[in-house]
Amino acid sequence: MRAPAWGGVLAIISDNEINNNDVAGDLIVGGIVVKVPAFDIRLSAESLRKMIERHESLKEDDPHYQYVLEELQSKIEEVAPRTVVGLEKKLELANRQGYLHEALRSSQKASKMITKFQHVRSYQIIFNHMLGLILTRFENNIKPLLKKDCDDVAIGMAINAFIIEPLYAEVTLANGFISAEVVQGMLYFLTEKCHVEWV
């Protein structure tokens, strides 16, 4: 099947199956193959739900409870050794200025939600879980595409496939109330805090 051209690049989508809203196969954009992940969202959501239940039952002086708080705090604070510049400058350095308006808006939403709910036990686990997965999935799946100079379409599709959609679905199934826009905003929140580097 041929998909419409984006920015002069013809995207060819082939050998894909969509069954019961599960997507399988590879996405080929402008000659770049993006492996579409096969996350087991139901299993991940159940694991997250169990982590939330366990965390909520811990006493505040429990070392496990303290560990989660320390891990969450480490992700929402600025990373000290790197030069701190604003989100706008970071995206400009990565030649991703087109993301700026969306990045600022969604990052602000994520920041407000994190600030408002970081002391709620269930959200401590949800935020720590999500921020950690965003960091690892960005490093392992998005950064290699950036290094290959993939176009914005491939990068955007990969971010959606590896980060936004699976995390949104997982948190929703685990009874968390986080929108897909906030999931995306967490990526830019981590960018602003110097945890995620686009260059």
N, C-alpha and C positions, 0 to 999 in steps of 0.2 A: 504494500500500500504506500502511495506517495502522499506525504503531508505537505501542506503549504510551505513556501519558502519564507524564511525569516531573515531579513537583512541581506538578501542575496544568496543565502545558503539554503539549499534544498535538503530537507530532512527526509530520510528514508526510514520508515518504521517497518520492520519485517520480523517474521517468526515469533510473534507475540501471541499470547492467549490471554483472554480476559474471561474469567469464570467466577461468578458470585463475588464480583468486585475485587478478586485477587488478580494481580498483574504478574505475568511471568515472561521472561525473555529479556533481550538487550535492546537498548535504545541507541540508535546510530544517528548522530547529529553532525552534519558536515564532515563525515568521514571519521568521527570520533565515536568509539563504542563506549557507552555508559552502561555498566552492568546494573540493572535494576535489582535491588535487593529483595529477598524473599523473607521478610520479617514475620515471625509468628506473633502477631499482635495480641492474640488472646492469651497466649502463654506469658508474654511479657507483662500484660496488664494484670494478670493474676499474681505474678511475682511482685509487681509494684504494690498491689492491694495488700498482700501479705506483709511486705516491708512496712507499709503505713500502719497496719494493725499492730505489728510488733513495736514500732517506734512509739505509738500512742500509749502503749502499756508500760513503757520504761519510766523509771523515776528520774528526776532531773539530775541527780548525782551519779546515775549509772554511766560507766565509761562509754558504752555504745551510744547513748544519747549525746554525750559530750562530743564524741567523735563526729557524729553527723553534723552537729552545730559547727564544729571547727571546719569541716569539709565545705559546708555551705558558705561559711564566712570567707573561706579562701577563694571561692569562686566569684563572690559578689564584690570583693575589694579589688582595687587597682593592683596590677602586678608592678612591684617596685623597681626592679632592675632595668626595665625598658623605658625608653623615652616616651613620656605621656603626651600625646597630642589628641585632639578631638576626633570624633567619629568622621566628620567631614574630611579632615586632612588624611586620615587613614584610608578612606575610600578613594580619595584623590590620588594618593601614592600608589594605590593598586589599580588605578585607571578604571574605577568602578563608580564614577560620579553619577551615573544613571540610577544607581540604587539609593542615592542620598535621601530624597524626600521620603520614600517608603521606609528606609532604614531609620531615620530620625523618628518618624511617627511610631513605628512598631517598637523601637527600642524604648521610647518613653512609656509606652503602655506596659511593656515587660518590667521596666524599672519600677513603675508605680505599683504593679501587682506584687513584685518581690518585696518591696518596702512594706506594703500593707499586710502581706500574709507570711512573712518570713518567721514570725513567732508562733504561727499556728502549726501544731505538731504534724498534721498530715501534709501540709504544704512544705514543711522543712524537708521531708523525704522526697516529695514530688520535685521540688526545685533542685535539690542536690542530684537526684537521679537524672533529670532532664539536662541540667547544665553540664554534668559529666558526660552524658551521651552526645550532646552537641559538640563538646570539645573533641572527643575521640572520633566521632564520625566526620567532623570537618577535617581533622588532621589526616585521617586515613582515606577519605573518599573525595573530598572537595579540593584539598590542597594539591593533590597530584594533577587534577584537571587545570587548576590555575597555573601550575608549572608548565603544563603543555600548551598554555595560551589558548585554551578552549574559549569559544565565544560565549556571550552572555546567555544565550538560549540554553546551551549545554550546562553551564554553571547553574542557572536557575532551575532547570529540570532536575539536576542532581541534588541540589539543596532541598527541593521539594520531596524527591524520592527517598533520600537518605535521612533527612532531618525532620522536616515539617510534618508531612503526612503520617509517618509511623509514630512519631512522638505524640502528635495530637490524638491519634486513634488510641494509642496505649493509655494515655492519661484519662481520656474520656471513658474508656472501658473500665478503668480503675476508679471511676466516680470522681475524678478531679474536674474542676471547672476552669479550663484554660482553652482559649480560642487558638486557632491555627495562626492568627496574626501575632499573638503573644509568643507562641513557639518561635516564629520567625524573629520576633523582637528580641528574644533571648540570644539568638545568634549575634545580632548587632550590639546587644548589651555586653556580651562577652568580648566583642571586637573593641568596643569603647573602653572596656576595662583592661585591655591589652592581653587578654587570654587567647584570643583568636587573631592571627595575623594573615592578611590576604596577600602579602608579598613575601 
